[in-house]
Amino acid sequence: FDGYTTLEESAKILAIVNEGEVSGAAAKGEKITVVLDRTPFYAEMGGQIGDHGVITGKNGAMAVSDVQKTKDGKYMHIGVVTEGELSVEDEVTASVDAAYRQAICRAHTSTHLLQKALRTVLGDHVEQAGSYTANDHIRFDFTHFAALTAEELAKVEDMVNDAILSGSPVITEEMSIDDAKKKGAMALFGEKYGQTVRVVQAGDSIELCGGTHLDNTAKAGSLKIIGEASVAAGVRRIEALTGDNVFAYYKKEEEELEAAAKAAKATPATLVEKIGHLMA
């Protein structure tokens, strides 16, 4: 996997699986799984979804819609042949969808900032209990004994947005597990780590992480918390949006406000007053 440093590279097809059977080739319209000798595609791991993109050869191409990793470390590129034919031993170009990857990076870097904010506002007992980092939203589970108040949620959201707006560089380093602990890196409870680990520092957040990230917190744009609920005893879940998804959220809210005002024969500025009169 070379996807930390590049989104496109030359590769060779080592294997094709077609309809559950190992195959020498696949033609247009067939849903296949491809193994390459090297790849820039991130496979779904650690709560982060796999990349999208294309694999293109001189005789054909496929659209990659998911990437999974086997227990022995093979990257499985899953998708549909969109043109021509792909064969084992073909020399191809593997290209990650840059906009899709960047949206995921916004979410993942923001998740680190979110965990740091939660620990600052609620206390050091907060530990990650699971996460889902996608191009369109964040889901973050954490240990806590009570529902967050509106004030706590607002404080967490403000703290994350302050960290985003600070424009801090996101620094990624590989080091020994002992050096990472000395640096104060957060680790997932119960997770097994090798002797060499990847440490991601974003502002005041320092975590062990194998995912892909922004190079500067400002590129996250902003974060909007859209939900907080219980998912198990002592475990809470926050759902949030970042980047373009925040703008889309506010645009939808604005449209609904305009529609409500129009229905009440008012303007957004006078809607609350108008509803008060109607209720009276």
Accessible surface in RSA format (square Angstrom, percent):
REM  Atomic radii and reference values for relative SASA: ProtOr
REM  Chains: A
REM  Algorithm: Lee & Richards
REM  Probe-radius: 1.40
REM  Slices: 20
REM RES _ NUM      All-atoms   Total-Side   Main-Chain    Non-polar    All polar
REM                ABS   REL    ABS   REL    ABS   REL    ABS   REL    ABS   REL
RES PHE A   1    73.03  36.5  17.13  10.6  55.90 145.5  17.13  10.4  55.90 160.0
RES ASP A   2    42.18  29.5  36.52  36.3   5.67  13.4  13.60  32.0  28.59  28.5
RES GLY A   3     1.36   1.7   0.00   N/A   1.36   1.7   0.00   0.0   1.36   3.1
RES TYR A   4    94.85  44.3  60.19  34.2  34.66  90.2  50.12  37.7  44.73  55.1
RES THR A   5   128.25  91.2  89.37  90.6  38.87  92.6  80.98 108.8  47.27  71.5
RES THR A   6    44.62  31.7  36.06  36.6   8.56  20.4  29.07  39.0  15.55  23.5
RES LEU A   7    61.62  34.3  56.46  40.4   5.16  13.0  56.46  39.7   5.16  13.9
RES GLU A   8   103.33  59.3  90.40  68.4  12.93  30.8  22.99  44.5  80.34  65.6
RES GLU A   9    28.75  16.5  20.20  15.3   8.55  20.4  20.00  38.7   8.75   7.1
RES SER A  10    83.63  70.7  73.47  98.1  10.16  23.4  37.74  80.4  45.89  64.3
RES ALA A  11     4.23   3.9   0.00   0.0   4.23   9.6   4.03   5.7   0.21   0.5
RES LYS A  12    64.53  31.5  64.48  39.6   0.05   0.1  17.33  15.6  47.19  50.3
RES ILE A  13     0.00   0.0   0.00   0.0   0.00   0.0   0.00   0.0   0.00   0.0
RES LEU A  14    85.00  47.3  66.27  47.4  18.73  47.1  67.01  47.1  17.99  48.4
RES ALA A  15    32.43  29.8  30.35  46.8   2.08   4.7  32.42  45.7   0.01   0.0
RES ILE A  16     0.05   0.0   0.00   0.0   0.05   0.1   0.00   0.0   0.05   0.1
RES VAL A  17    40.65  26.7  38.91  35.2   1.73   4.2  38.91  33.8   1.73   4.7
RES ASN A  18    19.63  13.5  16.09  15.6   3.53   8.5   4.57  11.0  15.06  14.6
RES GLU A  19   146.74  84.2 113.57  85.9  33.17  79.0  58.82 113.8  87.92  71.8
RES GLY A  20    68.49  84.5   0.00   N/A  68.49  84.5  33.07  90.8  35.42  79.3
RES GLU A  21   123.63  71.0 122.48  92.7   1.15   2.7  43.51  84.2  80.12  65.4
RES VAL A  22   127.32  83.8 100.61  91.1  26.70  64.3 100.61  87.4  26.70  72.4
RES SER A  23    31.13  26.3  22.02  29.4   9.11  21.0  16.24  34.6  14.89  20.9
RES GLY A  24    50.26  62.0   0.00   N/A  50.26  62.0  33.93  93.1  16.32  36.6
RES ALA A  25    35.65  32.8  26.28  40.6   9.36  21.3  26.56  37.4   9.08  24.1
RES ALA A  26     2.96   2.7   0.00   0.0   2.96   6.7   2.96   4.2   0.00   0.0
RES ALA A  27    43.58  40.1  42.89  66.2   0.68   1.6  42.89  60.4   0.68   1.8
RES LYS A  28   143.64  70.1 123.05  75.5  20.59  49.0  67.95  61.2  75.69  80.6
RES GLY A  29    56.81  70.1   0.00   N/A  56.81  70.1  30.07  82.5  26.74  59.9
RES GLU A  30    64.82  37.2  61.03  46.2   3.79   9.0  23.46  45.4  41.36  33.8
RES LYS A  31   128.24  62.6 121.38  74.5   6.86  16.3  64.88  58.4  63.37  67.5
RES ILE A  32     3.27   1.9   0.00   0.0   3.27   7.9   3.22   2.3   0.05   0.1
RES THR A  33    24.69  17.6  24.27  24.6   0.41   1.0   4.70   6.3  19.98  30.2
RES VAL A  34     0.00   0.0   0.00   0.0   0.00   0.0   0.00   0.0   0.00   0.0
RES VAL A  35    16.53  10.9  16.53  15.0   0.00   0.0  16.53  14.4   0.00   0.0
RES LEU A  36    14.38   8.0   0.00   0.0  14.38  36.2   0.00   0.0  14.38  38.7
RES ASP A  37    74.09  51.9  42.97  42.8  31.12  73.6  17.97  42.3  56.12  56.0
RES ARG A  38   115.40  48.5 109.84  56.0   5.56  13.2  26.59  36.3  88.80  53.8
RES THR A  39     5.45   3.9   5.45   5.5   0.00   0.0   5.45   7.3   0.00   0.0
RES PRO A  40     0.00   0.0   0.00   0.0   0.00   0.0   0.00   0.0   0.00   0.0
RES PHE A  41     0.00   0.0   0.00   0.0   0.00   0.0   0.00   0.0   0.00   0.0
RES TYR A  42     4.92   2.3   4.92   2.8   0.00   0.0   0.79   0.6   4.13   5.1
RES ALA A  43     0.00   0.0   0.00   0.0   0.00   0.0   0.00   0.0   0.00   0.0
RES GLU A  44    70.75  40.6  59.91  45.3  10.84  25.8   8.37  16.2  62.39  50.9
RES MET A  45    59.88  31.0  51.58  34.1   8.30  19.8  41.34  35.1  18.53  24.6
RES GLY A  46    67.67  83.5   0.00   N/A  67.67  83.5  43.67 119.8  24.00  53.8
RES GLY A  47    25.08  30.9   0.00   N/A  25.08  30.9  14.68  40.3  10.40  23.3
RES GLN A  48     0.02   0.0   0.00   0.0   0.02   0.0   0.02   0.0   0.00   0.0
RES ILE A  49    18.80  10.7  18.79  14.0   0.01   0.0  18.79  13.5   0.01   0.0
RES GLY A  50     3.71   4.6   0.00   N/A   3.71   4.6   0.03   0.1   3.68   8.2
RES ASP A  51     0.06   0.0   0.06   0.1   0.00   0.0   0.06   0.1   0.00   0.0
RES HIS A  52    57.53  31.4  57.44  39.9   0.09   0.2  32.84  33.8  24.69  28.7
RES GLY A  53    11.49  14.2   0.00   N/A  11.49  14.2   7.05  19.4   4.44   9.9
RES VAL A  54    68.05  44.8  68.05  61.6   0.00   0.0  68.05  59.1   0.00   0.0
RES ILE A  55     0.00   0.0   0.00   0.0   0.00   0.0   0.00   0.0   0.00   0.0
RES THR A  56    61.20  43.5  58.06  58.9   3.14   7.5  47.61  63.9  13.59  20.5
RES GLY A  57    13.84  17.1   0.00   N/A  13.84  17.1   5.32  14.6   8.52  19.1
RES LYS A  58   197.38  96.3 150.69  92.5  46.69 111.2 105.08  94.6  92.30  98.3
RES ASN A  59    86.66  59.8  69.28  67.0  17.38  41.8  21.63  52.1  65.03  62.9
RES GLY A  60     5.27   6.5   0.00   N/A   5.27   6.5   3.26   8.9   2.01   4.5
RES ALA A  61     9.04   8.3   9.04  13.9   0.00   0.0   9.04  12.7   0.00   0.0
RES MET A  62     0.26   0.1   0.00   0.0   0.26   0.6   0.22   0.2   0.05   0.1
RES ALA A  63    39.76  36.6  38.72  59.8   1.05   2.4  38.72  54.5   1.05   2.8
RES VAL A  64     4.46   2.9   0.00   0.0   4.46  10.7   0.02   0.0   4.44  12.0
RES SER A  65    64.19  54.2  52.97  70.7  11.23  25.9  38.28  81.5  25.92  36.3
RES ASP A  66    43.78  30.7  43.03  42.8   0.75   1.8  16.22  38.2  27.56  27.5
RES VAL A  67     0.00   0.0   0.00   0.0   0.00   0.0   0.00   0.0   0.00   0.0
RES GLN A  68    64.63  36.1  64.63  47.2   0.00   0.0  28.58  60.8  36.05  27.3
RES LYS A  69    86.19  42.0  58.33  35.8  27.86  66.3  19.85  17.9  66.34  70.7
RES THR A  70    48.31  34.4  36.46  37.0  11.85  28.2  44.25  59.4   4.07   6.1
RES LYS A  71   225.06 109.8 180.19 110.6  44.87 106.8 132.12 118.9  92.93  99.0
RES ASP A  72   104.12  72.9  65.92  65.6  38.20  90.3  51.19 120.5  52.93  52.8
RES GLY A  73    33.88  41.8   0.00   N/A  33.88  41.8  17.14  47.0  16.74  37.5
RES LYS A  74   104.32  50.9  99.79  61.2   4.53  10.8  75.31  67.8  29.02  30.9
RES TYR A  75    27.41  12.8  24.21  13.8   3.20   8.3  17.58  13.2   9.83  12.1
RES MET A  76    41.61  21.5  41.61  27.5   0.00   0.0  41.56  35.3   0.05   0.1
RES HIS A  77     0.38   0.2   0.38   0.3   0.00   0.0   0.38   0.4   0.00   0.0
RES ILE A  78    38.01  21.6  38.01  28.3   0.00   0.0  38.01  27.4   0.00   0.0
RES GLY A  79     0.94   1.2   0.00   N/A   0.94   1.2   0.94   2.6   0.00   0.0
RES VAL A  80    61.93  40.7  61.52  55.7   0.41   1.0  61.52  53.5   0.41   1.1
RES VAL A  81     0.99   0.7   0.00   0.0   0.99   2.4   0.00   0.0   0.99   2.7
RES THR A  82    63.37  45.1  48.87  49.5  14.50  34.6  46.37  62.3  17.00  25.7
RES GLU A  83   102.35  58.8 102.35  77.4   0.00   0.0  21.69  42.0  80.66  65.9
RES GLY A  84    40.75  50.2   0.00   N/A  40.75  50.2  30.20  82.9  10.54  23.6
RES GLU A  85    82.48  47.4  81.63  61.8   0.85   2.0  17.60  34.0  64.88  53.0
RES LEU A  86     0.15   0.1   0.15   0.1   0.00   0.0   0.15   0.1   0.00   0.0
RES SER A  87    31.20  26.4  31.20  41.6   0.00   0.0  18.37  39.1  12.84  18.0
RES VAL A  88    45.45  29.9  33.97  30.8  11.48  27.7  33.97  29.5  11.48  31.1
RES GLU A  89   107.61  61.8  96.03  72.7  11.58  27.6  50.25  97.2  57.36  46.8
RES ASP A  90    28.98  20.3  23.96  23.8   5.02  11.9   9.47  22.3  19.51  19.5
RES GLU A  91   122.25  70.2 107.34  81.2  14.91  35.5  63.93 123.7  58.32  47.6
RES VAL A  92     6.83   4.5   0.00   0.0   6.83  16.5   3.86   3.4   2.97   8.1
RES THR A  93    50.89  36.2  50.65  51.4   0.23   0.6  21.12  28.4  29.76  45.0
RES ALA A  94     0.00   0.0   0.00   0.0   0.00   0.0   0.00   0.0   0.00   0.0
RES SER A  95    21.99  18.6  21.23  28.3   0.76   1.8  14.80  31.5   7.19  10.1
RES VAL A  96    11.99   7.9   0.25   0.2  11.74  28.3   0.74   0.6  11.25  30.5
RES ASP A  97    62.80  44.0  52.27  52.0  10.53  24.9  16.45  38.7  46.35  46.2
RES ALA A  98    56.74  52.2  49.29  76.1   7.44  16.9  49.51  69.7   7.23  19.1
RES ALA A  99    78.11  71.8  63.37  97.8  14.74  33.5  71.50 100.7   6.61  17.5
RES TYR A 100    37.42  17.5  31.93  18.2   5.49  14.3  26.85  20.2  10.57  13.0
RES ARG A 101    15.92   6.7  15.82   8.1   0.10   0.2   5.90   8.1  10.02   6.1
RES GLN A 102    61.83  34.6  61.74  45.1   0.09   0.2  19.43  41.4  42.40  32.2
RES ALA A 103    17.41  16.0  16.05  24.8   1.36   3.1  16.47  23.2   0.94   2.5
RES ILE A 104     0.00   0.0   0.00   0.0   0.00   0.0   0.00   0.0   0.00   0.0
RES CYS A 105     5.60   4.2   5.60   6.2   0.00   0.0   0.06   0.1   5.54   6.0
RES ARG A 106    49.69  20.9  49.69  25.3   0.00   0.0   1.09   1.5  48.60  29.5
RES ALA A 107     1.55   1.4   1.55   2.4   0.00   0.0   1.55   2.2   0.00   0.0
RES HIS A 108    13.20   7.2  13.20   9.2   0.00   0.0   2.97   3.1  10.23  11.9
RES THR A 109     0.24   0.2   0.15   0.2   0.09   0.2   0.24   0.3   0.00   0.0
RES SER A 110     0.00   0.0   0.00   0.0   0.00   0.0   0.00   0.0   0.00   0.0
RES THR A 111     6.05   4.3   6.04   6.1   0.02   0.0   6.04   8.1   0.02   0.0
RES HIS A 112     7.00   3.8   6.70   4.7   0.30   0.8   3.55   3.7   3.45   4.0
RES LEU A 113     6.91   3.8   3.87   2.8   3.04   7.6   4.39   3.1   2.52   6.8
RES LEU A 114     0.00   0.0   0.00   0.0   0.00   0.0   0.00   0.0   0.00   0.0
RES GLN A 115     6.19   3.5   6.19   4.5   0.00   0.0   2.52   5.4   3.67   2.8
RES LYS A 116    85.19  41.6  83.15  51.0   2.04   4.9  33.70  30.3  51.49  54.9
RES ALA A 117     1.99   1.8   1.16   1.8   0.83   1.9   1.81   2.6   0.18   0.5
RES LEU A 118     0.00   0.0   0.00   0.0   0.00   0.0   0.00   0.0   0.00   0.0
RES ARG A 119    45.57  19.1  41.92  21.4   3.65   8.7   6.06   8.3  39.51  23.9
RES THR A 120    81.90  58.2  50.23  50.9  31.67  75.5  50.32  67.6  31.57  47.7
RES VAL A 121    31.63  20.8   3.23   2.9  28.39  68.4   6.26   5.4  25.36  68.8
RES LEU A 122    23.40  13.0   0.73   0.5  22.67  57.0   4.69   3.3  18.72  50.4
RES GLY A 123    23.78  29.3   0.00   N/A  23.78  29.3  23.39  64.2   0.39   0.9
RES ASP A 124   107.31  75.2  93.14  92.7  14.18  33.5  28.92  68.1  78.39  78.2
RES HIS A 125    77.60  42.4  55.95  38.9  21.65  55.4  56.55  58.3  21.04  24.5
RES VAL A 126     0.00   0.0   0.00   0.0   0.00   0.0   0.00   0.0   0.00   0.0
RES GLU A 127    61.04  35.0  61.04  46.2   0.00   0.0  21.96  42.5  39.08  31.9
RES GLN A 128    34.46  19.3  21.76  15.9  12.70  30.2   1.15   2.5  33.31  25.3
RES ALA A 129    51.22  47.1  12.63  19.5  38.60  87.8  24.28  34.2  26.95  71.4
RES GLY A 130    28.39  35.0   0.00   N/A  28.39  35.0  26.37  72.4   2.02   4.5
RES SER A 131    27.58  23.3   4.76   6.4  22.81  52.6   3.08   6.6  24.50  34.3
RES TYR A 132    65.97  30.8  65.97  37.5   0.00   0.0  34.00  25.5  31.98  39.4
RES THR A 133     1.15   0.8   1.15   1.2   0.00   0.0   0.00   0.0   1.15   1.7
RES ALA A 134     2.64   2.4   2.56   3.9   0.08   0.2   2.56   3.6   0.08   0.2
RES ASN A 135    45.69  31.5  41.00  39.6   4.69  11.3   0.28   0.7  45.42  43.9
RES ASP A 136    69.99  49.0  66.91  66.6   3.08   7.3  20.46  48.2  49.53  49.4
RES HIS A 137    48.55  26.5  45.83  31.9   2.72   7.0  35.38  36.5  13.17  15.3
RES ILE A 138     0.50   0.3   0.50   0.4   0.00   0.0   0.50   0.4   0.00   0.0
RES ARG A 139    77.21  32.4  77.14  39.3   0.07   0.2   4.09   5.6  73.11  44.3
RES PHE A 140     0.35   0.2   0.35   0.2   0.00   0.0   0.35   0.2   0.00   0.0
RES ASP A 141    17.41  12.2  17.36  17.3   0.05   0.1   1.05   2.5  16.36  16.3
RES PHE A 142     0.00   0.0   0.00   0.0   0.00   0.0   0.00   0.0   0.00   0.0
RES THR A 143    46.63  33.2  46.52  47.2   0.12   0.3  46.35  62.3   0.29   0.4
RES HIS A 144    11.87   6.5   7.48   5.2   4.39  11.2   6.50   6.7   5.37   6.3
RES PHE A 145   157.73  78.9 123.82  76.7  33.91  88.2 128.72  78.0  29.01  83.0
RES ALA A 146    45.51  41.8  38.25  59.0   7.26  16.5  45.51  64.1   0.00   0.0
RES ALA A 147    60.73  55.8  44.69  69.0  16.04  36.5  44.69  62.9  16.04  42.5
RES LEU A 148    13.20   7.4   0.00   0.0  13.20  33.2   0.02   0.0  13.18  35.5
RES THR A 149    68.30  48.6  60.84  61.7   7.46  17.8  65.88  88.5   2.43   3.7
RES ALA A 150    76.47  70.3  61.42  94.8  15.06  34.2  64.90  91.4  11.57  30.6
RES GLU A 151   129.25  74.2 120.25  91.0   9.00  21.4  70.10 135.6  59.16  48.3
RES GLU A 152    51.87  29.8  50.93  38.5   0.94   2.2  15.27  29.5  36.60  29.9
RES LEU A 153    41.06  22.9  40.36  28.9   0.69   1.7  40.60  28.5   0.45   1.2
RES ALA A 154    52.76  48.5  45.39  70.0   7.37  16.8  52.28  73.6   0.48   1.3
RES LYS A 155   120.54  58.8 115.43  70.8   5.10  12.2  64.76  58.3  55.77  59.4
RES VAL A 156     0.00   0.0   0.00   0.0   0.00   0.0   0.00   0.0   0.00   0.0
RES GLU A 157    30.14  17.3  30.14  22.8   0.00   0.0   1.56   3.0  28.58  23.3
RES ASP A 158    84.73  59.4  82.85  82.5   1.88   4.5  22.76  53.6  61.98  61.8
RES MET A 159    61.12  31.6  56.12  37.1   5.00  11.9  54.36  46.2   6.76   9.0
RES VAL A 160     0.66   0.4   0.00   0.0   0.66   1.6   0.66   0.6   0.00   0.0
RES ASN A 161    29.77  20.5  29.56  28.6   0.21   0.5  16.05  38.6  13.72  13.3
RES ASP A 162    95.12  66.6  87.72  87.3   7.40  17.5  27.48  64.7  67.64  67.5
RES ALA A 163    29.80  27.4  21.46  33.1   8.34  19.0  28.68  40.4   1.12   3.0
RES ILE A 164     0.61   0.3   0.61   0.5   0.00   0.0   0.61   0.4   0.00   0.0
RES LEU A 165   135.40  75.4 109.04  78.0  26.36  66.3 109.95  77.2  25.45  68.5
RES SER A 166    73.14  61.8  33.39  44.6  39.74  91.6  43.81  93.3  29.33  41.1
RES GLY A 167    25.74  31.7   0.00   N/A  25.74  31.7  11.45  31.4  14.30  32.0
RES SER A 168    23.92  20.2  20.72  27.7   3.20   7.4   8.59  18.3  15.32  21.5
RES PRO A 169    82.52  60.1  78.97  72.0   3.55  12.9  79.02  65.2   3.50  21.7
RES VAL A 170    15.01   9.9   0.06   0.1  14.94  36.0   0.06   0.1  14.94  40.5
RES ILE A 171    83.01  47.2  78.63  58.6   4.38  10.6  82.07  59.1   0.94   2.6
RES THR A 172    57.40  40.8  28.96  29.4  28.44  67.8  21.00  28.2  36.40  55.0
RES GLU A 173    70.52  40.5  63.79  48.3   6.73  16.0  23.12  44.7  47.40  38.7
RES GLU A 174   127.62  73.3  96.47  73.0  31.16  74.2  30.81  59.6  96.81  79.0
RES MET A 175    34.17  17.7  24.24  16.0   9.94  23.7  31.56  26.8   2.61   3.5
RES SER A 176    44.81  37.9  38.32  51.1   6.48  14.9  35.44  75.5   9.36  13.1
RES ILE A 177    21.35  12.2  21.35  15.9   0.00   0.0  21.35  15.4   0.00   0.0
RES ASP A 178    84.13  58.9  81.64  81.3   2.49   5.9  19.25  45.3  64.88  64.7
RES ASP A 179    67.81  47.5  64.34  64.0   3.47   8.2  12.77  30.1  55.04  54.9
RES ALA A 180     0.84   0.8   0.84   1.3   0.00   0.0   0.84   1.2   0.00   0.0
RES LYS A 181   140.64  68.6 121.85  74.8  18.80  44.8  76.26  68.6  64.38  68.6
RES LYS A 182   169.89  82.9 131.48  80.7  38.42  91.5  94.75  85.3  75.15  80.0
RES LYS A 183    78.48  38.3  55.23  33.9  23.25  55.3  28.63  25.8  49.85  53.1
RES GLY A 184    50.27  62.0   0.00   N/A  50.27  62.0  31.62  86.8  18.65  41.8
RES ALA A 185    16.80  15.4   0.49   0.8  16.31  37.1   0.49   0.7  16.31  43.2
RES MET A 186    44.37  23.0  38.63  25.6   5.74  13.7  26.02  22.1  18.35  24.3
RES ALA A 187    46.47  42.7  28.98  44.7  17.49  39.8  31.68  44.6  14.79  39.2
RES LEU A 188    65.79  36.6  60.05  43.0   5.74  14.4  60.99  42.8   4.80  12.9
RES PHE A 189   186.92  93.5 157.30  97.4  29.62  77.1 164.97 100.0  21.94  62.8
RES GLY A 190    70.95  87.5   0.00   N/A  70.95  87.5  37.94 104.1  33.01  73.9
RES GLU A 191    95.65  54.9  77.08  58.3  18.57  44.2   8.04  15.6  87.61  71.5
RES LYS A 192   195.68  95.5 167.41 102.7  28.26  67.3 120.47 108.4  75.20  80.1
RES TYR A 193    75.10  35.1  39.94  22.7  35.15  91.5  42.87  32.2  32.22  39.7
RES GLY A 194    49.44  61.0   0.00   N/A  49.44  61.0  36.39  99.9  13.05  29.2
RES GLN A 195   138.01  77.2 131.10  95.8   6.91  16.5  64.72 137.8  73.29  55.6
RES THR A 196    92.84  66.0  70.98  72.0  21.87  52.1  38.84  52.2  54.01  81.6
RES VAL A 197    11.55   7.6   4.32   3.9   7.23  17.4  11.55  10.0   0.00   0.0
RES ARG A 198    35.30  14.8  29.35  15.0   5.95  14.2  13.84  18.9  21.47  13.0
RES VAL A 199     1.08   0.7   0.60   0.5   0.48   1.2   0.60   0.5   0.48   1.3
RES VAL A 200     0.30   0.2   0.22   0.2   0.08   0.2   0.22   0.2   0.08   0.2
RES GLN A 201    48.32  27.0  48.32  35.3   0.00   0.0   3.45   7.4  44.87  34.0
RES ALA A 202     0.51   0.5   0.38   0.6   0.13   0.3   0.38   0.5   0.13   0.4
RES GLY A 203    26.20  32.3   0.00   N/A  26.20  32.3  18.78  51.5   7.42  16.6
RES ASP A 204   117.33  82.2  97.71  97.3  19.62  46.4  19.35  45.5  97.98  97.7
RES SER A 205     3.17   2.7   1.21   1.6   1.96   4.5   2.01   4.3   1.16   1.6
RES ILE A 206    33.66  19.2  29.41  21.9   4.25  10.2  29.41  21.2   4.25  11.5
RES GLU A 207    14.82   8.5  14.82  11.2   0.00   0.0   1.12   2.2  13.70  11.2
RES LEU A 208    17.66   9.8   5.02   3.6  12.64  31.8   5.07   3.6  12.59  33.9
RES CYS A 209    20.24  15.3   9.19  10.2  11.05  26.0   9.94  25.2  10.30  11.1
RES GLY A 210    40.79  50.3   0.00   N/A  40.79  50.3  25.91  71.1  14.88  33.3
RES GLY A 211     1.99   2.5   0.00   N/A   1.99   2.5   0.34   0.9   1.65   3.7
RES THR A 212     4.45   3.2   3.51   3.6   0.95   2.3   4.45   6.0   0.00   0.0
RES HIS A 213    28.33  15.5   2.79   1.9  25.54  65.3   2.67   2.8  25.65  29.9
RES LEU A 214     8.11   4.5   0.01   0.0   8.10  20.4   4.12   2.9   3.98  10.7
RES ASP A 215    88.62  62.1  76.33  76.0  12.29  29.1  41.40  97.4  47.22  47.1
RES ASN A 216    40.53  27.9  40.53  39.2   0.00   0.0  10.91  26.2  29.62  28.6
RES THR A 217     0.37   0.3   0.37   0.4   0.00   0.0   0.37   0.5   0.00   0.0
RES ALA A 218    49.75  45.7  36.42  56.2  13.33  30.3  36.87  51.9  12.88  34.1
RES LYS A 219   103.03  50.3  87.46  53.7  15.57  37.1  62.45  56.2  40.58  43.2
RES ALA A 220     0.00   0.0   0.00   0.0   0.00   0.0   0.00   0.0   0.00   0.0
RES GLY A 221    35.46  43.7   0.00   N/A  35.46  43.7  24.26  66.6  11.20  25.1
RES SER A 222    29.51  24.9  29.47  39.3   0.04   0.1  26.76  57.0   2.74   3.8
RES LEU A 223     3.55   2.0   0.00   0.0   3.55   8.9   0.00   0.0   3.55   9.6
RES LYS A 224    45.06  22.0  45.06  27.6   0.00   0.0   5.96   5.4  39.09  41.6
RES ILE A 225    16.87   9.6   7.13   5.3   9.74  23.5   7.13   5.1   9.74  26.4
RES ILE A 226    78.40  44.6  41.22  30.7  37.19  89.6  47.38  34.1  31.02  84.2
RES GLY A 227    27.46  33.9   0.00   N/A  27.46  33.9  26.70  73.3   0.76   1.7
RES GLU A 228    38.84  22.3   8.68   6.6  30.16  71.8   2.95   5.7  35.89  29.3
RES ALA A 229    53.20  48.9  50.23  77.5   2.97   6.7  53.20  74.9   0.00   0.0
RES SER A 230    68.74  58.1  43.08  57.5  25.66  59.1  24.15  51.4  44.59  62.5
RES VAL A 231    63.61  41.9  26.00  23.5  37.61  90.6  34.28  29.8  29.33  79.6
RES ALA A 232    55.28  50.8  40.21  62.0  15.08  34.3  53.98  76.0   1.30   3.4
RES ALA A 233   108.42  99.7  69.65 107.5  38.77  88.2  82.26 115.8  26.16  69.3
RES GLY A 234    41.97  51.8   0.00   N/A  41.97  51.8  25.20  69.1  16.77  37.6
RES VAL A 235    28.07  18.5  27.57  25.0   0.50   1.2  27.57  24.0   0.50   1.4
RES ARG A 236    30.54  12.8  30.54  15.6   0.00   0.0   3.39   4.6  27.15  16.5
RES ARG A 237    64.55  27.1  63.71  32.5   0.85   2.0   6.81   9.3  57.75  35.0
RES ILE A 238     0.00   0.0   0.00   0.0   0.00   0.0   0.00   0.0   0.00   0.0
RES GLU A 239    57.08  32.8  57.08  43.2   0.00   0.0  11.86  22.9  45.22  36.9
RES ALA A 240     0.00   0.0   0.00   0.0   0.00   0.0   0.00   0.0   0.00   0.0
RES LEU A 241    20.16  11.2  20.15  14.4   0.01   0.0  20.16  14.2   0.00   0.0
RES THR A 242     4.98   3.5   3.39   3.4   1.59   3.8   0.00   0.0   4.98   7.5
RES GLY A 243     4.29   5.3   0.00   N/A   4.29   5.3   4.25  11.7   0.04   0.1
RES ASP A 244    96.29  67.5  92.14  91.7   4.16   9.8  31.80  74.8  64.49  64.3
RES ASN A 245    40.64  28.0  37.96  36.7   2.68   6.5   4.30  10.4  36.34  35.1
RES VAL A 246     4.93   3.2   4.93   4.5   0.00   0.0   4.93   4.3   0.00   0.0
RES PHE A 247   132.43  66.3 126.52  78.4   5.90  15.4 128.57  78.0   3.85  11.0
RES ALA A 248    63.62  58.5  50.60  78.1  13.02  29.6  57.65  81.2   5.97  15.8
RES TYR A 249    63.33  29.6  56.44  32.1   6.89  17.9  38.39  28.8  24.94  30.7
RES TYR A 250   110.28  51.5 107.11  60.9   3.17   8.3  84.53  63.5  25.76  31.8
RES LYS A 251   131.31  64.1 128.27  78.7   3.04   7.2  73.15  65.8  58.16  62.0
RES LYS A 252   123.69  60.3 122.09  74.9   1.60   3.8  88.74  79.9  34.95  37.2
RES GLU A 253    81.56  46.8  76.56  57.9   5.00  11.9  16.00  30.9  65.57  53.5
RES GLU A 254   104.81  60.2 100.21  75.8   4.59  10.9  32.15  62.2  72.65  59.3
RES GLU A 255    97.63  56.1  91.18  69.0   6.45  15.4  42.88  82.9  54.76  44.7
RES GLU A 256    87.13  50.0  79.55  60.2   7.58  18.0  44.18  85.5  42.95  35.1
RES LEU A 257    80.14  44.6  75.06  53.7   5.08  12.8  79.28  55.7   0.86   2.3
RES GLU A 258    88.06  50.6  85.23  64.5   2.83   6.7  31.44  60.8  56.62  46.2
RES ALA A 259    61.70  56.7  50.31  77.6  11.39  25.9  56.74  79.9   4.95  13.1
RES ALA A 260    45.67  42.0  34.57  53.4  11.09  25.2  42.82  60.3   2.85   7.5
RES ALA A 261     1.77   1.6   1.77   2.7   0.00   0.0   1.77   2.5   0.00   0.0
RES LYS A 262   170.61  83.2 155.84  95.6  14.77  35.2 104.30  93.9  66.32  70.6
RES ALA A 263    86.77  79.8  50.07  77.3  36.70  83.5  63.06  88.8  23.71  62.8
RES ALA A 264    17.28  15.9   8.19  12.6   9.09  20.7  15.51  21.8   1.78   4.7
RES LYS A 265   177.63  86.7 149.05  91.5  28.58  68.0 111.36 100.2  66.27  70.6
RES ALA A 266    24.31  22.3   1.82   2.8  22.48  51.1  10.71  15.1  13.59  36.0
RES THR A 267    73.78  52.5  73.05  74.1   0.72   1.7  70.81  95.1   2.96   4.5
RES PRO A 268    51.88  37.8  39.25  35.8  12.63  45.9  39.66  32.7  12.22  76.0
RES ALA A 269   100.53  92.4  57.35  88.5  43.17  98.2  69.60  98.0  30.93  81.9
RES THR A 270    60.10  42.7  58.75  59.6   1.35   3.2  55.42  74.4   4.68   7.1
RES LEU A 271    13.55   7.5  13.55   9.7   0.00   0.0  13.55   9.5   0.00   0.0
RES VAL A 272   127.95  84.2 124.36 112.6   3.59   8.6 125.22 108.8   2.73   7.4
RES GLU A 273   112.51  64.6  99.46  75.2  13.05  31.1  45.74  88.5  66.77  54.5
RES LYS A 274    59.71  29.1  58.53  35.9   1.18   2.8  41.43  37.3  18.28  19.5
RES ILE A 275    79.44  45.2  79.44  59.2   0.00   0.0  79.44  57.2   0.00   0.0
RES GLY A 276    39.70  49.0   0.00   N/A  39.70  49.0  33.87  93.0   5.83  13.1
RES HIS A 277   123.41  67.4 107.51  74.7  15.91  40.7  79.52  82.0  43.89  51.1
RES LEU A 278   116.06  64.6  85.97  61.5  30.09  75.6  90.08  63.3  25.98  69.9
RES MET A 279   158.93  82.3 128.17  84.8  30.76  73.2 100.04  85.1  58.89  78.0
RES ALA A 280   119.77 110.1  50.18  77.4  69.59 158.3  75.32 106.1  44.44 117.7
END  Absolute sums over single chains surface
CHAIN  1 A    14463.9      11308.7       3155.2       8180.5       6283.5
END  Absolute sums over all chains
TOTAL         14463.9      11308.7       3155.2       8180.5       6283.5
